[in-house]
Structure formats: C-alpha cells, structure tokens
C-alpha cells in the first residue's frame, strides 16, 4: 500500500476527459536507475524489498495511463478517467508481484492485460445494470439486426418473437430487458461556459418549484386589467370565481348574496369585460413595425 501512496503523491489524481494532457512529471532520481532492469527484477524477487517495488511501480506507471486513456475514449463522459487509472494501478501492483522471470517475457507485455483487466473489472462494478440484463439486451439486439439484414426492413415484434421462440409475457419481458435504459449524471459536463468553465447538467435543470417572474407579472397585470372599473363586489366575484375556483353558491355566502344574484352579476360583468376588451383590442395587437 505504501507504493500506492507514493503514486498518489506523484499526481495520479487531477485528470479528466477535458483536462489538458501534459507530459508526465519526471520521476525523482533513484539509485536503481543505473542498474539494468533485469538485475532490478532479480533483486526484487530475492528480497521482495518495498523500495524496489515502489521503483518498479513508478517506472511502469505510464502504462496505466496509456491503457486507461485508450479504454476511456470509448466510454461516456460521466466515467472519470481517474477511477480507471486508480483501478489500473492495482492491476499494475498485482502484475509486479506476480511477474515470473523464468518465462522470458517482457514485463510490458505481461502487465498490459492485467492492467486492462483491473480497469474492466472496475467498470463492471460501476455498472448499475445486472450482467444478465446486459446479456439479454445483446441477444435481443443481435436477433433484430439479423432479421433486418435478411429482409432489409425493421422487424416487427411478431417476427422477433418467432425467431426467439417466445410468446406472450416471456417475450414482453425479453423485450423490456432488451430496451436500452440510460442514466445521466447531474454533475457531468453539459457545455462550455464563459472563460472556459464547464456548465454541468445540474446547472441548467429547470426548477419547477419556482415561479417564473415574467409569468407572475403577466398574471398580475391581467388581473388588474380585468378588474379595472369594477366595484368591490364585482371584483370579488371575478377573483373568487376565476382565481380561487369558488362556486356561485360559495361566493354568495361570502358576499351575503343569493346564488342567482351572483350569477346575474357575473353575466353582467362578462358583458362589460367583453365590450372593454373589444374596445382595447388594438392595444393588445403586436406592432406591425416590429
């Protein structure tokens, strides 16, 4: 674990898909640099010294970055390359501990599959979809593509069901499993903002719980326009009926009027408002010069 702490201090963190890729920081001078690598490996196999293991880890660390970046190119943006490099470092450590000099194989050739395997294992652990569902998804999509290549047209559900040999609920379940479901991280990059600062998904999500100031202003202006020129009782009838959703009977009880009287006043208000709106319709029309 001391080797991993050394690598962490050397700068394995602090990278990302959109971070600049500069040259690796030069390693500190080591007493093993002047010794042939074969002798270094032989000494490590004989003594299992921690300082030699740290030296080998630092020497072959660029292999971790190389393999992590190659795999990262095919992954969604929300996958952090730092996580891949961290997993690849553990793969490198296992390769250093298990390397057998008797096989006469270069360490670079031996460790590359171990690094990639550790990274792929980390990706599988990060996947929220079970592997069985992934397998069914691949099977369903493979059959659809095969039928499409044979017929030149998109296959129907009945054609796919016939090819798979399933019917009813069993086919529906397979189809559901074969339907891709994606998730998005709220912290992933949405687009580049000012001064090169990335804007995240969470920064542009619409907040449905907050009122739109423009809508509230338009609502208030409309209420003032509709109730302008009405007396107190008439204004209350409009507000209670259209804004508070009260019935005529409830309004009558509130204003100490009969339901029929409220209905009569409501009809009179609508006629006056209609005449007022027709009179001022020209003001509401957009300017033709704009």
Secondary structure, DSSP 8 states (H G I E B T S, - for coil): -HHHHHHHHTT-SS--TTS-----------TTTTS-HHHHHHHHHHH--HHHHHHHHHHTHHHHHHHHHHHHTTS-TTS-HHHHHHHHHHHHHHHHHH--GGG---HHHHHHHHHHHHHHHHHHHH--S-HHHHHHHHHHHHHHHHHHHHHSS---HHHHHHHHT--HHHHHHHHHHHS------TTSEEEE-GGG-EEEGGGS---TTS--HHHHHHHHHHHHHHHTT--HHHHHHHIIIIIS---HHHHHHHHT--HHHHHHHHHHHHHHHHHHHHHTHHHHS--TT-
